[in-house]
Amino acid sequence: MKNRILAALTLGLLLSACGQSREEELKEQHSKGAELVEDKAAMAKGLGDALQKDGKDAARSITQGVGGVMKGMAQGVDFVEADFKIQLSESAKSKQLKAERAVLQEKNADGQKGLKVYVLSEQAFNGKLQLRALDEKGNELGRSQKVEQTLAADDANYVDFRFDAATPLSRVAQFVIYSTQ
């Protein structure tokens, strides 16, 4: 048993004598760290040199691209196809009008919100139309201004209905078109 312990101690001493000292390990780690920093510094310097050389052109290109995206987004916000229910009152049905789709519009110069509705007529129509906004319980949230409209028989047109800026269009569950004289 003593021989085994003595052999294990001798083996341990030999292994530690063959390995690096703590000081040598620290020097090696320091050397690796210095190389890593030199590599990263060289990469940063190269990046800086490239930006100085081509940076203005790259920035101009990026700015033009972002400008194009923003312009497209602004146009998209102005004309968002709305998924609203558009009903017809009895007065509009009696004039043989139909409504198929709507396009939500941002506020105009007077701060009025709008909805353009594609209105079709089977027979000639000349009169005023009004769009009323209702919530999910059928309560009225607002009325558009009355719009003078002339449609020939078998005709169609987008009609621009404008609401007061205070009308909460985000709460609207359905719109109803009325024919008023």
C-alpha positions in Angstrom: 0.0 0.0 0.0 2.9 2.3 0.8 4.3 1.6 -2.5 1.2 2.7 -4.3 1.0 6.0 -2.4 4.7 6.6 -3.1 4.2 5.8 -6.8 1.2 8.2 -7.0 3.2 11.0 -5.4 6.2 10.5 -7.6 4.0 10.5 -10.7 2.3 13.7 -9.5 5.6 15.4 -9.0 6.9 14.3 -12.4 3.7 15.6 -14.1 3.9 18.9 -12.4 7.5 19.3 -13.2 6.8 18.6 -16.9 3.9 21.2 -17.1 4.1 24.9 -17.3 4.6 27.0 -14.2 1.8 29.4 -13.2 3.9 32.3 -14.5 4.4 30.6 -17.9 0.6 30.0 -18.1 -0.1 33.7 -17.4 2.5 34.8 -20.0 0.8 32.5 -22.6 -2.7 33.8 -21.8 -1.4 37.4 -22.0 0.2 36.7 -25.3 -3.1 35.2 -26.7 -5.0 38.2 -25.3 -2.6 40.7 -27.0 -3.0 38.8 -30.3 -6.8 38.9 -30.1 -6.8 42.7 -29.3 -4.3 43.3 -32.2 -6.6 41.4 -34.6 -9.7 43.3 -33.5 -7.9 46.6 -33.6 -6.6 45.9 -37.2 -10.2 45.0 -38.2 -11.5 48.3 -36.7 -8.8 50.3 -38.4 -9.7 48.7 -41.7 -13.4 49.4 -41.2 -12.5 53.0 -40.3 -10.4 53.4 -43.4 -13.1 51.9 -45.6 -15.7 54.3 -44.1 -13.5 57.3 -44.7 -13.0 56.2 -48.3 -16.5 55.0 -49.2 -18.6 56.1 -46.2 -20.2 59.1 -47.8 -21.5 57.1 -50.8 -22.7 54.3 -48.5 -24.5 56.8 -46.2 -26.1 58.5 -49.3 -27.3 55.1 -50.6 -28.7 54.0 -47.2 -30.5 57.4 -46.8 -32.1 57.2 -50.2 -33.3 53.6 -49.5 -34.8 54.7 -46.1 -36.4 57.7 -47.8 -38.0 55.4 -50.3 -39.4 53.1 -47.6 -40.8 56.1 -45.6 -42.4 57.6 -48.7 -44.1 54.2 -49.5 -45.2 53.9 -45.9 -46.7 57.3 -45.9 -48.6 56.6 -49.1 -49.8 53.3 -47.7 -51.2 55.0 -44.6 -53.1 57.5 -46.7 -55.0 54.8 -48.5 -55.5 51.8 -46.4 -58.2 49.4 -47.7 -60.6 49.1 -44.8 -62.4 45.9 -43.8 -65.6 47.6 -42.6 -69.1 46.4 -43.0 -70.9 48.9 -45.3 -74.6 48.6 -45.1 -77.3 50.5 -47.1 -80.2 52.2 -45.5 -83.7 51.6 -46.9 -83.4 55.1 -48.6 -80.2 54.0 -50.4 -81.6 50.6 -51.3 -84.7 52.2 -52.8 -82.4 54.2 -55.2 -80.8 50.9 -56.2 -77.4 51.8 -54.8 -74.7 49.3 -53.7 -71.5 49.7 -51.8 -68.6 47.2 -52.3 -65.5 48.4 -50.5 -64.0 51.3 -48.6 -60.6 53.1 -48.4 -59.7 54.8 -45.1 -58.1 58.2 -45.5 -56.0 60.2 -43.1 -57.1 63.7 -42.0 -57.4 66.4 -44.6 -56.2 70.0 -44.1 -59.3 70.7 -42.0 -58.5 67.8 -39.7 -61.4 65.7 -41.0 -61.1 62.0 -41.2 -62.4 60.3 -44.3 -63.6 57.1 -45.9 -63.9 56.7 -49.6 -66.6 54.2 -50.5 -67.0 52.5 -53.9 -70.7 53.1 -54.7 -72.5 51.5 -57.6 -75.8 52.4 -59.1 -78.2 50.3 -61.1 -80.3 53.3 -62.1 -79.4 57.0 -62.5 -78.9 58.7 -59.2 -78.7 62.4 -58.5 -78.8 63.4 -54.8 -77.0 63.6 -51.5 -75.4 60.7 -49.7 -74.4 60.5 -46.1 -72.3 57.9 -44.2 -73.1 57.1 -40.6 -70.7 55.3 -38.3 -72.0 52.8 -35.8 -70.4 50.9 -33.0 -70.9 47.1 -32.4 -74.1 47.8 -30.4 -75.6 49.9 -33.3 -75.0 53.2 -31.5 -74.1 56.1 -33.8 -70.6 57.4 -33.4 -70.7 60.1 -36.1 -72.1 61.2 -39.4 -70.2 62.3 -42.5 -70.9 65.5 -44.3 -73.6 65.2 -46.9 -72.0 64.6 -50.4 -73.7 65.6 -53.6 -73.4 62.7 -56.1 -74.5 62.1 -59.6 -74.3 58.6 -61.1 -75.6 57.4 -64.4 -77.4 54.1 -64.8 -75.0 51.2 -64.4 -72.3 53.6 -63.0 -69.9 53.5 -60.1 -67.6 55.9 -58.3 -65.6 56.4 -55.1 -67.5 58.8 -52.9 -65.4 60.7 -50.4 -67.2 60.9 -47.0 -65.6 63.2 -44.4 -66.2 62.9 -40.6 -65.4 65.4 -37.9 -61.9 64.8 -36.4 -63.5 63.8 -33.1 -65.3 60.8 -34.6 -63.6 57.6 -33.2 -63.3 55.6 -36.4 -61.3 53.0 -34.6 -64.4 52.0 -32.7 -66.6 51.7 -35.8 -68.2 48.3 -36.4 -70.2 49.2 -39.5 -71.1 52.1 -41.7 -74.5 52.8 -43.2 -75.1 54.8 -46.4 -78.2 57.0 -46.4 -79.7 58.8 -49.4 -80.9 62.2 -48.3 -82.6 64.9 -50.4 
